[in-house]
Amino acid sequence: MRWVLGDLLNRIRRKIDLTESWTFAKPYNDLSEEQRQTFLLAEFTVASFDYFRLASAGSQKSIAAQIFASLANFYSARARVDKDKYDQGDLRRALIYMDRSCEMDTENYRHLAQRAALILTSGDKEGAPVTRENLEKAAADLNRSLAIEPNFASGLYNLAWVVDEQGDPGRATALLTKFIDQRENLPLLYRGKRLIAAYINRACARAKRLTKDSADGQDELLAEVLEDCRAACEEGKLYSETAYFEDSLQRNSTEGAELHLLESLAPNELKALRNGDCSVRINLTREE
């Protein structure tokens, strides 16, 4: 019986194998109706396996964990079809499946990070604020994930955002630096937009300290902030994401945003970067 159960689990896993966290709607919209029905059939089939004490099925637990993680992705993406009003029922189901996945395989760093990503994006609509409680839950999962795999790119990137929201830009800078240092080994999906965001986020984290450091320290920090912006600009050109870079820089340098200080500290450099000039050279000479 156990051999038969394991074979069925493997067949289901291959049918609905999703390796990335779906925190947006496009993957669901791209599925055919037949593929969507395959997910629903897999869900009903796996639910029936609970009668076979799946939680104590030894090596089969990791296979079951992957199935539950894929079902979580399916419902997470389906919940976001309407970006102005997320389906909270589908989001709750996604999180229930991620909980089951993490229970089945407690050492799977990818699933821990995936649960954190779902927690961080489980508001009522796109861009909804994250509660303090959810930040703490996500941080716990991400710290656990990185304790198992210290160089896991998704864990580094998301934890940097979390700790920055929690008021620790210094640690956010360190985490993003570790993420960026792996640039040549990152999966292709992290190139372009994700790296642009990482550079801009690190620039923002550093900029939060600009008014707190001494004059000498401020000059060094300012140079680092501008260098991050320039690197983001180059990344945009390299991967044909210039518009995304320019929009990111604009949003983060408007009045009240972290990079707004550049308007007074390095206005010429900021203007050049906004125009997509990656060759801009940083000039920190102060006028007396």
C-alpha positions in Angstrom: 0.0 0.0 0.0 2.8 2.4 0.9 4.5 1.8 -2.5 1.2 2.5 -4.3 0.7 5.6 -2.4 4.2 6.9 -3.1 3.7 6.2 -6.8 0.5 8.1 -6.9 2.0 11.1 -5.0 4.9 11.2 -7.5 2.5 11.2 -10.5 0.5 14.0 -9.0 3.7 16.0 -8.1 4.9 15.8 -11.7 1.5 16.9 -13.0 1.4 20.1 -10.9 5.0 20.9 -10.3 5.4 24.6 -9.6 8.8 25.7 -8.5 8.3 29.4 -8.0 6.1 31.3 -5.6 3.0 32.7 -7.3 2.3 36.0 -5.7 0.7 37.5 -8.8 -2.1 36.5 -11.1 -0.4 36.0 -14.5 0.6 32.3 -14.0 -3.0 31.4 -13.2 -4.3 33.4 -16.2 -1.8 31.6 -18.4 -3.2 28.2 -17.5 -5.6 26.5 -19.8 -8.9 25.3 -18.4 -7.7 21.7 -18.6 -4.6 22.6 -16.5 -6.8 24.3 -13.9 -8.9 21.3 -13.6 -5.8 19.2 -13.2 -4.9 21.2 -10.1 -8.4 20.8 -8.6 -8.4 17.0 -9.3 -5.0 16.8 -7.6 -6.4 18.7 -4.6 -9.3 16.3 -4.1 -7.0 13.2 -4.6 -4.5 14.4 -2.0 -7.2 15.2 0.4 -8.4 11.6 0.3 -4.9 10.5 1.2 -5.3 11.9 4.7 -7.1 8.6 5.6 -3.8 6.8 4.9 -1.9 8.7 7.6 0.1 10.7 5.1 1.9 12.7 7.9 3.7 9.5 9.0 4.6 8.3 5.5 8.3 8.8 5.9 10.1 9.7 2.7 6.8 10.4 1.0 6.3 13.4 3.2 8.7 15.6 1.1 6.8 14.7 -2.1 3.5 15.6 -0.4 5.1 18.9 0.8 5.9 19.8 -2.8 2.3 19.0 -3.9 0.9 21.2 -1.1 3.3 24.0 -2.1 2.1 23.8 -5.7 -1.6 23.9 -4.6 -0.7 27.0 -2.5 0.7 28.6 -5.6 -2.4 27.8 -7.6 -4.7 29.4 -5.0 -2.4 32.3 -4.4 -2.4 33.2 -8.0 -6.1 32.7 -8.5 -6.8 35.0 -5.6 -5.1 37.9 -7.4 -7.0 37.8 -10.7 -8.8 41.1 -9.5 -5.9 43.2 -8.3 -8.3 45.7 -6.7 -9.9 43.1 -4.5 -8.1 39.9 -3.6 -10.2 36.8 -2.9 -9.5 36.2 0.8 -10.9 32.7 0.7 -8.4 31.6 -1.9 -5.6 33.4 0.0 -6.5 31.6 3.2 -6.5 28.3 1.4 -3.1 29.0 -0.1 -1.7 29.7 3.4 -3.3 26.5 4.8 -1.6 24.5 2.1 1.7 26.2 2.8 1.3 25.4 6.5 0.7 21.7 5.5 3.8 21.8 3.3 6.0 23.2 6.0 4.6 20.6 8.5 5.4 17.8 6.1 9.0 19.0 5.3 10.3 21.2 8.2 13.7 21.6 6.6 12.6 22.8 3.2 14.0 26.4 3.0 12.2 27.1 -0.2 8.8 26.4 1.3 9.5 28.4 4.4 10.4 31.4 2.1 7.4 30.7 0.0 5.1 30.9 3.0 6.7 34.2 4.0 6.1 35.6 0.5 2.4 34.6 0.7 2.1 36.2 4.2 3.6 39.4 2.9 1.2 39.7 0.0 -2.0 38.5 1.6 -3.6 41.9 2.0 -7.0 42.8 0.4 -5.5 44.2 -2.8 -2.2 44.9 -4.7 0.1 47.0 -2.6 -1.9 46.7 0.6 0.1 47.5 3.7 1.6 44.6 5.7 0.7 44.4 9.4 3.3 44.3 12.2 2.1 40.8 13.0 2.6 39.5 9.5 6.0 41.1 9.2 7.0 39.2 12.3 5.6 35.9 11.0 7.4 36.4 7.6 10.6 37.3 9.4 10.5 34.1 11.4 10.1 32.0 8.3 12.7 33.8 6.3 15.3 33.7 9.2 14.6 30.0 9.4 15.0 29.6 5.7 18.3 31.4 5.6 19.6 29.4 8.6 19.2 26.3 6.4 20.4 27.9 3.2 22.3 31.2 3.9 22.6 32.2 0.2 19.0 31.6 -0.8 18.3 34.5 -3.1 14.6 34.9 -2.5 15.1 34.6 1.3 17.8 37.3 1.3 15.7 39.7 -0.9 12.5 39.3 1.0 14.0 39.5 4.5 15.8 42.7 3.5 12.5 44.2 2.7 11.0 42.9 6.0 13.7 44.2 8.3 13.7 47.6 6.5 10.0 47.8 7.2 10.8 46.9 10.8 13.2 49.8 11.1 16.6 48.2 10.5 18.0 49.7 7.3 21.5 48.6 8.3 20.6 44.9 8.2 18.6 45.4 5.1 21.7 46.9 3.4 23.8 43.9 4.5 21.2 41.4 3.2 20.8 43.2 -0.2 24.6 43.3 -0.5 24.7 39.6 -0.1 22.0 39.2 -2.7 23.7 41.5 -5.2 27.1 39.8 -4.6 25.6 36.6 -6.1 24.6 38.4 -9.2 26.4 36.1 -11.6 24.9 33.0 -10.0 21.3 34.2 -9.7 18.6 32.5 -11.8 17.5 34.5 -14.9 14.2 35.5 -13.3 16.2 37.5 -10.8 17.9 39.6 -13.5 16.4 42.8 -14.8 13.5 44.0 -12.6 14.5 42.1 -9.4 18.1 43.3 -9.5 17.0 46.8 -10.3 14.7 46.7 -7.3 17.5 45.3 -5.2 19.9 48.2 -6.1 17.2 50.8 -5.6 16.1 49.2 -2.3 19.7 49.2 -1.1 20.1 52.9 -2.1 17.0 53.7 -0.1 18.2 51.8 3.0 21.5 53.6 2.8 19.8 57.0 2.2 17.9 56.6 5.5 21.3 57.1 7.3 22.4 60.2 5.3 21.2 62.8 7.7 22.5 60.8 10.7 26.2 60.4 9.8 29.0 62.9 10.1 29.9 65.1 7.1 32.7 62.7 6.1 30.4 59.7 6.6 27.7 61.4 4.7 29.9 61.9 1.6 30.8 58.2 1.6 27.2 57.1 2.0 26.0 59.5 -0.7 28.6 58.0 -3.1 27.3 54.5 -2.3 23.6 55.6 -2.8 24.4 57.1 -6.2 26.5 54.1 -7.2 23.5 51.8 -6.5 21.3 54.0 -8.6 23.8 54.0 -11.4 24.1 50.2 -11.2 20.3 49.9 -11.4 20.4 52.1 -14.5 22.9 49.8 -16.1 20.9 46.7 -15.2 17.9 48.3 -16.9 19.7 48.9 -20.1 21.3 45.4 -20.1 17.9 43.7 -19.8 15.7 46.2 -21.7 14.0 47.4 -18.5 14.9 51.0 -18.7 11.3 52.1 -18.2 11.1 50.0 -15.0 14.3 51.6 -13.7 13.2 55.2 -14.5 9.8 54.5 -12.8 11.5 53.0 -9.7 13.9 55.9 -9.4 11.1 58.5 -9.9 8.8 56.8 -7.3 11.6 56.7 -4.7 12.9 60.2 -5.3 9.6 62.1 -5.0 9.1 64.4 -2.1 9.0 62.4 1.2 10.6 59.3 -0.3 14.0 58.0 0.8 15.9 59.2 -2.2 14.4 62.7 -2.2 17.5 63.9 -0.3 19.4 63.5 -3.6 17.5 66.6 -4.9 19.6 68.8 -2.6 22.7 66.7 -2.2 23.4 65.6 -5.8 20.8 67.3 -8.1 22.8 67.0 -11.3 23.6 63.4 -10.8 19.9 62.6 -10.0 18.7 64.4 -13.1 21.2 62.5 -15.3 20.1 59.2 -13.8 16.4 60.0 -14.3 17.2 60.6 -17.9 18.8 57.1 -18.1 22.4 58.3 -18.3 24.3 55.4 -16.7 27.7 57.0 -17.5 27.1 59.8 -15.0 30.1 60.4 -12.8 29.5 61.2 -9.1 30.7 64.6 -8.2 30.6 65.3 -4.5 32.4 68.6 -4.5 30.6 71.0 -2.3 30.3 74.7 -3.2 31.6 76.9 -0.3 
